[in-house]
């Protein structure tokens, strides 16, 4: 007959997943009941109950949880960004929804996904991970309330009306956000710094780091989370999918079997044929001296042309070219700079072809089409009704051009791969907005990197060939 104490332990073990209880539950229950009987304990203590609950939740929190929470975060951030870039932001209720998505739902689910991954990797123990996840709820709740309070305060100031109590509570809510965020970060920081510093010094360092990180992260989320939040969410979703696929195949990250594996633990796709090295002067990147000479020449041409376009965009109104005002000069310079970036895109695809395979041609073509669209949008001029829609379309093309090559690291069903690449492409699209609008200023930097790389390769090749020729003589 089961005792009341044994029944209480059995209820606590329900926090563990059913599969775990079927395999270890009976042994764990007997061990807990026997220990409590030897110690004269009539019921589980609060600390013991907390430990069992947290470890049970830790067993439930698999990489699939991380995938789900990261996907929810990505959807929330993308929704907030779409509202920000559309005319629906003028509706007050829509502004509240955008704040909830960008400051509460998106960051909270992103934090939970990161905590799950850190726990599965062994960086955070189950009690520490559960404390961090629970502390994230009031932290981001206060953060969302603070953002809405500050926004309401600005609206009331612009309207010239008296400030309400909620608009006046912005500073207090920011203080609550800072304190709860610091306490939430303090627990994992103390866990990470354990056994690395003396106890007193560990508390001082962890407290300072928690206060600094809480303040900076809160400011970052409140100011730019609605635009850039989708990028870390997409990156974390990509990482969680890969981790989930590896864990399903029975290989835990960092815990490979002791024997050397004859094959990798997950399928590896080779997108291009592997050829034996030739003796015709080629390098491991697939280019010989003539190839690097051509790359350096084109990169130098693009560098000079791109710098000229950037200079014209900034100072073209002062040139004796009959341009007119500075806005028109800026549009013409940006259009020409977008065209000057085309060789840089093609050369980058050629350089990355041995690593990512033929998919780089698709990415390069998509990026080139995006640059042509941007050039047309800039030629239409500022204020044209089609300029902003064309720039957004070009940004989406660039986002997917950046995301498609990463698909080689995702295996599994086609629907999963398409969904992951779709989310990653949409997230990179917001980075693409800055890339396409500033292509005239970004292209010279890319050309400079390609020129430096090709010249360095040529110099290394000469240093290898020189001693060989001397030894022959």
Secondary structure, 3 states (H helix, E strand, C coil): CCCHHHHHHHHHHHHCCHHHHHHHHHHHHHHHHHHHHHHCCCCCCHHHHHHHHHHHHHHHCCHHHHHHHHHHHHHHHHHHHHHHHCHHHHCHHHHHHHHHHHHHHHHHHHHHHHHHHHHHCCCCCHHHHHHHHHHHHHHHHHHHHHHHHHHHHHHHHHHCCCCCHHHHCHHHHHHHHHHHHHHHHHHHHHHHCCCCCCHHHHHHHHHHHHHHHHHHHHHHHHHHHHHHHHHHHHHHHHHHHHHHHHHHCCCCCCCCCCCCCCCCCCCCCCCCCCCCCCCCCCCCCCCCHHHHHHHHHHHHHHHHHHHHHHHHHHHHHHCCCCCCCHHHHHHHHHHHHHHHCHHHHHHHHHHHHHHHCCHHHHHHHHHHHHHHHHHHHHHHCCCCCCHHHHHHHHHHHHHHHHHHHHHHHCCCCHHHHHHHHHHHHHHHHHHHHHHHHCHHHHHHHHHHHHHHHHHHHHHHHHHHHHHHHHHHC
